[in-house]
């Protein structure tokens, strides 16, 4: 989904519990010449601080433990 956003000129800030997943996406983006439309963040707080206004969030969350872990991380930001 992030690559489609980038192909349509949308700048995306990325975060995943697995840094390898983000690195793989960035490698694909580099090959597709859209790497400049992405920023990688390891921390939700830093990611949120760097969003423009108005802020738009798109979450793609799996079911199970990973979803619960992400939900706790997001809840801690409030």
C-alpha positions, 0 to 999 in steps of 0.5 A: 500500500505504501508503494502505491501511495508513493507512486501517486506522489504521496510522502509516507512515514513508515514504522513496523515492529520489524525493522527488516520489513521497513528496510525491505520496503525501502529497498523496493522503493529504491528500485522503483525510484520512489525512495525519496517519498519515504521516511523510516521511524523506529518510534511512533512518538517520533513519527507522529511529531514529524507528520504534517497537519492535518495528520492522516494515519493509515494502519495495516494491522495483522490479527493477534499478538502483533496487533495487541502490541501495536495498540498498546504502543499507540495508546501510550502516546495519548 
